[in-house]
């Protein structure tokens, strides 16, 4: 299965999980959510199952998972990678002051 950019999910129960694959999304959907009866949750669960079965594109299922996690307030903002942080620092230091 495809790997995606990591998503950090913080469950209602307080636990968290990093999700990078459709299989991990399925495990995350089994966690504690605010509303497992919400139409978008049910749609994401169906699409994740379909992707695992090979009848749905993994990118479509992962996008649905990300959408419902954000809607339910479980999606945590990603921290920039160490490499990106270093690049930002180098860029900031290399700027020549105007004048």
N, CA, C and O atoms as CSV, one atom per row, in Angstrom:
chain,resi,resn,atom,element,x,y,z
A,1,UNK,N,N,0.829,-1.176,0.000
A,1,UNK,CA,C,0.000,0.000,0.000
A,1,UNK,C,C,0.879,1.246,0.000
A,1,UNK,O,O,2.013,1.232,0.478
A,2,UNK,N,N,0.342,2.283,-0.530
A,2,UNK,CA,C,1.072,3.540,-0.625
A,2,UNK,C,C,1.297,4.143,0.751
A,2,UNK,O,O,0.533,3.932,1.692
A,3,UNK,N,N,2.368,4.894,0.821
A,3,UNK,CA,C,2.620,5.653,2.046
A,3,UNK,C,C,2.273,7.100,1.759
A,3,UNK,O,O,2.480,7.600,0.654
A,4,UNK,N,N,1.740,7.763,2.775
A,4,UNK,CA,C,1.336,9.152,2.652
A,4,UNK,C,C,2.089,9.975,3.689
A,4,UNK,O,O,2.735,9.422,4.579
A,5,UNK,N,N,2.004,11.297,3.570
A,5,UNK,CA,C,2.597,12.147,4.584
A,5,UNK,C,C,1.963,11.817,5.925
A,5,UNK,O,O,0.750,11.626,6.000
A,6,UNK,N,N,2.753,11.747,6.975
A,6,UNK,CA,C,2.230,11.331,8.277
A,6,UNK,C,C,1.153,12.270,8.818
A,6,UNK,O,O,1.274,13.493,8.743
A,7,UNK,N,N,0.109,11.672,9.360
A,7,UNK,CA,C,-0.953,12.398,10.050
A,7,UNK,C,C,-0.932,11.949,11.502
A,7,UNK,O,O,-0.901,10.750,11.779
A,8,UNK,N,N,-0.950,12.886,12.419
A,8,UNK,CA,C,-1.040,12.537,13.829
A,8,UNK,C,C,-2.488,12.688,14.261
A,8,UNK,O,O,-3.083,13.759,14.141
A,9,UNK,N,N,-3.039,11.595,14.764
A,9,UNK,CA,C,-4.420,11.557,15.216
A,9,UNK,C,C,-4.405,11.475,16.739
A,9,UNK,O,O,-3.745,10.611,17.316
A,10,UNK,N,N,-5.140,12.383,17.385
A,10,UNK,CA,C,-5.293,12.338,18.840
A,10,UNK,C,C,-6.735,11.956,19.128
A,10,UNK,O,O,-7.666,12.706,18.837
A,11,UNK,N,N,-6.899,10.774,19.705
A,11,UNK,CA,C,-8.218,10.225,19.956
A,11,UNK,C,C,-8.899,10.923,21.128
A,11,UNK,O,O,-8.245,11.551,21.961
A,12,UNK,N,N,-10.212,10.803,21.176
A,12,UNK,CA,C,-11.005,11.390,22.250
A,12,UNK,C,C,-10.531,10.850,23.604
A,12,UNK,O,O,-10.567,11.566,24.605
A,13,UNK,N,N,-10.096,9.615,23.636
A,13,UNK,CA,C,-9.644,8.986,24.880
A,13,UNK,C,C,-8.299,9.528,25.359
A,13,UNK,O,O,-7.870,9.233,26.474
A,14,UNK,N,N,-7.629,10.324,24.514
A,14,UNK,CA,C,-6.356,10.908,24.896
A,14,UNK,C,C,-5.154,10.271,24.232
A,14,UNK,O,O,-4.090,10.889,24.190
A,15,UNK,N,N,-5.278,9.070,23.714
A,15,UNK,CA,C,-4.170,8.428,23.017
A,15,UNK,C,C,-3.949,9.067,21.654
A,15,UNK,O,O,-4.788,9.823,21.165
A,16,UNK,N,N,-2.823,8.758,21.054
A,16,UNK,CA,C,-2.551,9.289,19.723
A,16,UNK,C,C,-1.876,8.224,18.867
A,16,UNK,O,O,-1.412,7.193,19.356
A,17,UNK,N,N,-1.841,8.516,17.578
A,17,UNK,CA,C,-1.290,7.568,16.612
A,17,UNK,C,C,-0.862,8.335,15.370
A,17,UNK,O,O,-1.526,9.284,14.953
A,18,UNK,N,N,0.251,7.916,14.786
A,18,UNK,CA,C,0.695,8.481,13.518
A,18,UNK,C,C,0.232,7.534,12.418
A,18,UNK,O,O,0.452,6.325,12.487
A,19,UNK,N,N,-0.407,8.099,11.412
A,19,UNK,CA,C,-0.996,7.301,10.330
A,19,UNK,C,C,-0.302,7.664,9.021
A,19,UNK,O,O,-0.278,8.832,8.632
A,20,UNK,N,N,0.263,6.664,8.341
A,20,UNK,CA,C,0.935,6.897,7.059
A,20,UNK,C,C,0.469,5.952,5.960
A,20,UNK,O,O,0.888,6.088,4.810
A,21,UNK,N,N,-0.390,4.999,6.295
A,21,UNK,CA,C,-0.876,4.035,5.307
A,21,UNK,C,C,-2.378,3.837,5.478
A,21,UNK,O,O,-2.956,4.229,6.492
A,22,UNK,N,N,-2.990,3.234,4.491
A,22,UNK,CA,C,-4.414,2.927,4.578
A,22,UNK,C,C,-4.655,1.887,5.672
A,22,UNK,O,O,-5.668,1.953,6.369
A,23,UNK,N,N,-3.754,0.941,5.829
A,23,UNK,CA,C,-3.900,-0.066,6.892
A,23,UNK,C,C,-3.864,0.602,8.269
A,23,UNK,O,O,-4.628,0.228,9.159
A,24,UNK,N,N,-2.986,1.582,8.445
A,24,UNK,CA,C,-2.943,2.313,9.712
A,24,UNK,C,C,-4.200,3.161,9.895
A,24,UNK,O,O,-4.670,3.336,11.019
A,25,UNK,N,N,-4.745,3.688,8.801
A,25,UNK,CA,C,-5.993,4.451,8.879
A,25,UNK,C,C,-7.111,3.556,9.392
A,25,UNK,O,O,-7.941,3.996,10.188
A,26,UNK,N,N,-7.142,2.299,8.942
A,26,UNK,CA,C,-8.154,1.350,9.423
A,26,UNK,C,C,-8.014,1.149,10.922
A,26,UNK,O,O,-9.014,1.133,11.640
A,27,UNK,N,N,-6.780,0.994,11.407
A,27,UNK,CA,C,-6.561,0.842,12.848
A,27,UNK,C,C,-7.002,2.095,13.596
A,27,UNK,O,O,-7.610,2.010,14.663
A,28,UNK,N,N,-6.692,3.256,13.029
A,28,UNK,CA,C,-7.067,4.514,13.676
A,28,UNK,C,C,-8.589,4.667,13.738
A,28,UNK,O,O,-9.123,5.172,14.725
A,29,UNK,N,N,-9.276,4.234,12.697
A,29,UNK,CA,C,-10.737,4.332,12.689
A,29,UNK,C,C,-11.365,3.472,13.785
A,29,UNK,O,O,-12.500,3.720,14.190
A,30,UNK,N,N,-10.644,2.478,14.260
A,30,UNK,CA,C,-11.137,1.627,15.347
A,30,UNK,C,C,-10.944,2.292,16.709
A,30,UNK,O,O,-11.453,1.801,17.716
A,31,UNK,N,N,-10.207,3.413,16.744
A,31,UNK,CA,C,-9.976,4.129,17.996
A,31,UNK,C,C,-11.212,4.886,18.452
A,31,UNK,O,O,-12.300,4.715,17.901
A,32,UNK,N,N,-11.032,5.728,19.469
A,32,UNK,CA,C,-12.133,6.492,20.041
A,32,UNK,C,C,-12.314,7.800,19.291
A,32,UNK,O,O,-11.455,8.680,19.359
A,33,UNK,N,N,-13.425,7.935,18.576
A,33,UNK,CA,C,-13.758,9.123,17.796
A,33,UNK,C,C,-14.933,9.832,18.449
A,33,UNK,O,O,-15.642,9.251,19.270
A,34,UNK,N,N,-15.135,11.091,18.081
A,34,UNK,CA,C,-16.259,11.854,18.637
A,34,UNK,C,C,-17.585,11.293,18.169
A,34,UNK,O,O,-18.525,11.184,18.957
A,35,UNK,N,N,-17.677,10.928,16.875
A,35,UNK,CA,C,-18.952,10.464,16.333
A,35,UNK,C,C,-18.706,9.437,15.235
A,35,UNK,O,O,-18.420,9.789,14.090
A,36,UNK,N,N,-18.821,8.174,15.596
A,36,UNK,CA,C,-18.625,7.101,14.618
A,36,UNK,C,C,-19.858,6.877,13.745
A,36,UNK,O,O,-19.845,6.033,12.850
A,37,UNK,N,N,-20.909,7.625,14.004
A,37,UNK,CA,C,-22.127,7.522,13.191
A,37,UNK,C,C,-22.223,8.648,12.168
A,37,UNK,O,O,-23.151,8.670,11.358
A,38,UNK,N,N,-21.274,9.582,12.196
A,38,UNK,CA,C,-21.282,10.704,11.255
A,38,UNK,C,C,-21.139,10.170,9.831
A,38,UNK,O,O,-20.361,9.246,9.595
A,39,UNK,N,N,-21.881,10.739,8.882
A,39,UNK,CA,C,-21.823,10.259,7.500
A,39,UNK,C,C,-20.400,10.242,6.925
A,39,UNK,O,O,-20.030,9.294,6.231
A,40,UNK,N,N,-19.602,11.276,7.204
A,40,UNK,CA,C,-18.237,11.294,6.660
A,40,UNK,C,C,-17.343,10.242,7.311
A,40,UNK,O,O,-16.434,9.719,6.667
A,41,UNK,N,N,-17.592,9.927,8.583
A,41,UNK,CA,C,-16.844,8.849,9.233
A,41,UNK,C,C,-17.170,7.517,8.564
A,41,UNK,O,O,-16.277,6.741,8.224
A,42,UNK,N,N,-18.459,7.267,8.383
A,42,UNK,CA,C,-18.894,6.015,7.760
A,42,UNK,C,C,-18.357,5.893,6.331
A,42,UNK,O,O,-17.964,4.811,5.894
A,43,UNK,N,N,-18.346,7.017,5.615
A,43,UNK,CA,C,-17.819,7.022,4.246
A,43,UNK,C,C,-16.325,6.709,4.253
A,43,UNK,O,O,-15.852,5.907,3.447
A,44,UNK,N,N,-15.586,7.337,5.159
A,44,UNK,CA,C,-14.138,7.091,5.242
A,44,UNK,C,C,-13.866,5.631,5.591
A,44,UNK,O,O,-12.981,5.007,5.006
A,45,UNK,N,N,-14.618,5.090,6.534
A,45,UNK,CA,C,-14.431,3.686,6.921
A,45,UNK,C,C,-14.686,2.762,5.734
A,45,UNK,O,O,-13.950,1.800,5.516
A,46,UNK,N,N,-15.742,3.064,4.966
A,46,UNK,CA,C,-16.057,2.234,3.792
A,46,UNK,C,C,-14.957,2.335,2.742
A,46,UNK,O,O,-14.543,1.327,2.171
A,47,UNK,N,N,-14.483,3.564,2.489
A,47,UNK,CA,C,-13.442,3.754,1.477
A,47,UNK,C,C,-12.120,3.106,1.892
A,47,UNK,O,O,-11.408,2.558,1.052
A,48,UNK,N,N,-11.792,3.167,3.181
A,48,UNK,CA,C,-10.576,2.510,3.670
A,48,UNK,C,C,-10.695,1.000,3.462
A,48,UNK,O,O,-9.755,0.363,2.987
A,49,UNK,N,N,-11.838,0.434,3.813
A,49,UNK,CA,C,-12.050,-1.008,3.583
A,49,UNK,C,C,-11.961,-1.337,2.092
A,49,UNK,O,O,-11.369,-2.346,1.710
A,50,UNK,N,N,-12.547,-0.488,1.259
A,50,UNK,CA,C,-12.486,-0.706,-0.190
A,50,UNK,C,C,-11.053,-0.631,-0.708
A,50,UNK,O,O,-10.662,-1.410,-1.577
A,51,UNK,N,N,-10.276,0.302,-0.177
A,51,UNK,CA,C,-8.877,0.425,-0.620
A,51,UNK,C,C,-8.083,-0.813,-0.223
A,51,UNK,O,O,-7.262,-1.302,-0.999
A,52,UNK,N,N,-8.322,-1.309,0.960
A,52,UNK,CA,C,-7.635,-2.532,1.402
A,52,UNK,C,C,-8.038,-3.712,0.524
A,52,UNK,O,O,-7.220,-4.585,0.234
A,53,UNK,N,N,-9.301,-3.734,0.101
A,53,UNK,CA,C,-9.793,-4.807,-0.775
A,53,UNK,C,C,-9.349,-4.620,-2.224
A,53,UNK,O,O,-9.484,-5.530,-3.041
A,54,UNK,N,N,-8.819,-3.441,-2.539
A,54,UNK,CA,C,-8.348,-3.191,-3.900
A,54,UNK,C,C,-9.396,-2.615,-4.835
A,54,UNK,O,O,-9.189,-2.581,-6.048
A,55,UNK,N,N,-10.517,-2.159,-4.289
A,55,UNK,CA,C,-11.570,-1.628,-5.148
A,55,UNK,C,C,-11.689,-0.100,-5.067
A,55,UNK,O,O,-12.614,0.486,-5.629
A,56,UNK,N,N,-10.761,0.526,-4.373
A,56,UNK,CA,C,-10.732,1.982,-4.252
A,56,UNK,C,C,-9.268,2.411,-4.242
A,56,UNK,O,O,-8.411,1.714,-3.699
A,57,UNK,N,N,-8.992,3.559,-4.844
A,57,UNK,CA,C,-7.628,4.054,-4.829
A,57,UNK,C,C,-7.249,4.455,-3.407
A,57,UNK,O,O,-8.020,5.145,-2.740
A,58,UNK,N,N,-6.081,4.038,-2.932
A,58,UNK,CA,C,-5.652,4.392,-1.578
A,58,UNK,C,C,-5.654,5.896,-1.323
A,58,UNK,O,O,-5.971,6.327,-0.215
A,59,UNK,N,N,-5.308,6.698,-2.321
A,59,UNK,CA,C,-5.272,8.152,-2.131
A,59,UNK,C,C,-6.660,8.699,-1.826
A,59,UNK,O,O,-6.796,9.626,-1.027
A,60,UNK,N,N,-7.683,8.143,-2.444
A,60,UNK,CA,C,-9.059,8.582,-2.197
A,60,UNK,C,C,-9.464,8.231,-0.766
A,60,UNK,O,O,-10.041,9.059,-0.061
A,61,UNK,N,N,-9.163,7.012,-0.343
A,61,UNK,CA,C,-9.499,6.575,1.010
A,61,UNK,C,C,-8.741,7.388,2.056
A,61,UNK,O,O,-9.313,7.781,3.073
A,62,UNK,N,N,-7.459,7.639,1.809
A,62,UNK,CA,C,-6.652,8.385,2.775
A,62,UNK,C,C,-7.154,9.823,2.885
A,62,UNK,O,O,-7.189,10.385,3.979
A,63,UNK,N,N,-7.540,10.415,1.765
A,63,UNK,CA,C,-8.078,11.779,1.784
A,63,UNK,C,C,-9.380,11.836,2.587
A,63,UNK,O,O,-9.601,12.786,3.338
A,64,UNK,N,N,-10.233,10.838,2.434
A,64,UNK,CA,C,-11.487,10.787,3.199
A,64,UNK,C,C,-11.191,10.630,4.688
A,64,UNK,O,O,-11.852,11.246,5.524
A,65,UNK,N,N,-10.211,9.815,5.012
A,65,UNK,CA,C,-9.807,9.637,6.401
A,65,UNK,C,C,-9.300,10.956,6.990
A,65,UNK,O,O,-9.689,11.342,8.092
A,66,UNK,N,N,-8.445,11.632,6.257
A,66,UNK,CA,C,-7.892,12.908,6.724
A,66,UNK,C,C,-9.013,13.925,6.926
A,66,UNK,O,O,-9.017,14.664,7.910
A,67,UNK,N,N,-9.956,13.960,6.000
A,67,UNK,CA,C,-11.071,14.916,6.083
A,67,UNK,C,C,-11.888,14.688,7.344
A,67,UNK,O,O,-12.182,15.641,8.065
A,68,UNK,N,N,-12.260,13.448,7.624
A,68,UNK,CA,C,-13.100,13.186,8.787
A,68,UNK,C,C,-12.320,13.392,10.088
A,68,UNK,O,O,-12.900,13.808,11.091
A,69,UNK,N,N,-11.040,13.111,10.084
A,69,UNK,CA,C,-10.231,13.365,11.282
A,69,UNK,C,C,-10.188,14.862,11.578
A,69,UNK,O,O,-10.277,15.276,12.734
A,70,UNK,N,N,-10.052,15.664,10.536
A,70,UNK,CA,C,-10.042,17.122,10.717
A,70,UNK,C,C,-11.417,17.609,11.177
A,70,UNK,O,O,-11.503,18.443,12.078
A,71,UNK,N,N,-12.482,17.105,10.578
A,71,UNK,CA,C,-13.841,17.510,10.946
A,71,UNK,C,C,-14.138,17.225,12.418
A,71,UNK,O,O,-14.810,18.009,13.089
A,72,UNK,N,N,-13.633,16.104,12.908
A,72,UNK,CA,C,-13.910,15.726,14.285
A,72,UNK,C,C,-12.870,16.272,15.265
A,72,UNK,O,O,-12.901,15.960,16.455
A,73,UNK,N,N,-11.959,17.083,14.755
A,73,UNK,CA,C,-10.971,17.723,15.625
A,73,UNK,C,C,-9.897,16.792,16.147
A,73,UNK,O,O,-9.279,17.072,17.174
A,74,UNK,N,N,-9.669,15.694,15.458
A,74,UNK,CA,C,-8.670,14.724,15.902
A,74,UNK,C,C,-7.332,14.871,15.193
A,74,UNK,O,O,-6.334,14.289,15.619
A,75,UNK,N,N,-7.306,15.632,14.132
A,75,UNK,CA,C,-6.086,15.794,13.334
A,75,UNK,C,C,-5.209,16.851,13.985
A,75,UNK,O,O,-5.655,17.974,14.220
A,76,UNK,N,N,-3.981,16.498,14.271
A,76,UNK,CA,C,-3.043,17.432,14.882
A,76,UNK,C,C,-2.121,17.984,13.815
A,76,UNK,O,O,-1.728,17.278,12.886
A,77,UNK,N,N,-1.783,19.252,13.959
A,77,UNK,CA,C,-0.899,19.906,12.988
A,77,UNK,C,C,0.447,19.192,12.962
A,77,UNK,O,O,0.998,18.831,14.002
A,78,UNK,N,N,0.952,19.002,11.770
A,78,UNK,CA,C,2.239,18.337,11.609
A,78,UNK,C,C,3.364,19.292,11.972
A,78,UNK,O,O,3.312,20.480,11.656
A,79,UNK,N,N,4.357,18.773,12.625
A,79,UNK,CA,C,5.546,19.554,12.933
A,79,UNK,C,C,6.455,19.507,11.709
A,79,UNK,O,O,6.550,18.466,11.059
A,80,UNK,N,N,7.129,20.617,11.380
A,80,UNK,CA,C,8.045,20.576,10.250
A,80,UNK,C,C,9.200,19.612,10.538
A,80,UNK,O,O,9.617,19.441,11.684
A,81,UNK,N,N,9.692,19.005,9.496
A,81,UNK,CA,C,10.794,18.063,9.665
A,81,UNK,C,C,12.042,18.807,10.128
A,81,UNK,O,O,12.143,20.024,9.971
A,82,UNK,N,N,12.976,18.079,10.690
A,82,UNK,CA,C,14.235,18.676,11.148
A,82,UNK,C,C,14.965,19.320,9.972
A,82,UNK,O,O,15.552,20.392,10.119
A,83,UNK,N,N,14.931,18.673,8.807
A,83,UNK,CA,C,15.607,19.220,7.624
A,83,UNK,C,C,14.974,20.535,7.194
A,83,UNK,O,O,15.683,21.477,6.841
A,84,UNK,N,N,13.659,20.607,7.220
A,84,UNK,CA,C,12.974,21.840,6.835
A,84,UNK,C,C,13.269,22.955,7.834
A,84,UNK,O,O,13.458,24.104,7.435
A,85,UNK,N,N,13.310,22.638,9.106
A,85,UNK,CA,C,13.646,23.634,10.126
A,85,UNK,C,C,15.049,24.178,9.900
A,85,UNK,O,O,15.270,25.386,9.994
A,86,UNK,N,N,15.997,23.296,9.605
A,86,UNK,CA,C,17.378,23.741,9.344
A,86,UNK,C,C,17.424,24.615,8.093
A,86,UNK,O,O,18.121,25.629,8.073
A,87,UNK,N,N,16.700,24.238,7.067
A,87,UNK,CA,C,16.672,25.023,5.836
A,87,UNK,C,C,16.093,26.408,6.095
A,87,UNK,O,O,16.609,27.402,5.584
A,88,UNK,N,N,15.026,26.481,6.882
A,88,UNK,CA,C,14.440,27.778,7.238
A,88,UNK,C,C,15.439,28.649,7.996
A,88,UNK,O,O,15.535,29.849,7.738
A,89,UNK,N,N,16.178,28.057,8.923
A,89,UNK,CA,C,17.166,28.813,9.686
A,89,UNK,C,C,18.284,29.328,8.779
A,89,UNK,O,O,18.720,30.472,8.909
A,90,UNK,N,N,18.741,28.482,7.867
A,90,UNK,CA,C,19.790,28.909,6.932
A,90,UNK,C,C,19.299,30.049,6.053
A,90,UNK,O,O,20.031,31.004,5.793
A,91,UNK,N,N,18.051,29.942,5.595
A,91,UNK,CA,C,17.482,30.976,4.735
A,91,UNK,C,C,17.393,32.300,5.490
A,91,UNK,O,O,17.736,33.353,4.952
A,92,UNK,N,N,16.934,32.241,6.732
A,92,UNK,CA,C,16.790,33.442,7.536
A,92,UNK,C,C,18.156,34.110,7.768
A,92,UNK,O,O,18.272,35.333,7.692
A,93,UNK,N,N,19.172,33.311,8.046
A,93,UNK,CA,C,20.516,33.856,8.297
A,93,UNK,C,C,21.154,34.407,7.030
A,93,UNK,O,O,21.968,35.328,7.100
A,94,UNK,N,N,20.803,33.863,5.884
A,94,UNK,CA,C,21.465,34.278,4.637
A,94,UNK,C,C,20.885,35.542,4.040
A,94,UNK,O,O,21.472,36.104,3.115
A,95,UNK,N,N,19.768,36.000,4.530
A,95,UNK,CA,C,19.148,37.199,3.981
A,95,UNK,C,C,20.026,38.413,4.286
A,95,UNK,O,O,20.496,38.599,5.408
A,96,UNK,N,N,20.228,39.215,3.272
A,96,UNK,CA,C,21.008,40.428,3.428
A,96,UNK,C,C,20.050,41.560,3.806
A,96,UNK,O,O,19.044,41.763,3.126
A,97,UNK,N,N,20.344,42.296,4.873
A,97,UNK,CA,C,19.440,43.361,5.270
A,97,UNK,C,C,19.337,44.436,4.182
A,97,UNK,O,O,20.321,44.728,3.504
A,98,UNK,N,N,18.165,45.014,4.020
A,98,UNK,CA,C,17.995,46.062,2.988
A,98,UNK,C,C,18.821,47.287,3.339
A,98,UNK,O,O,19.103,47.572,4.502
A,99,UNK,N,N,19.193,47.991,2.295
A,99,UNK,CA,C,19.875,49.263,2.510
A,99,UNK,C,C,21.220,49.216,2.055
A,99,UNK,O,O,21.942,50.207,2.160
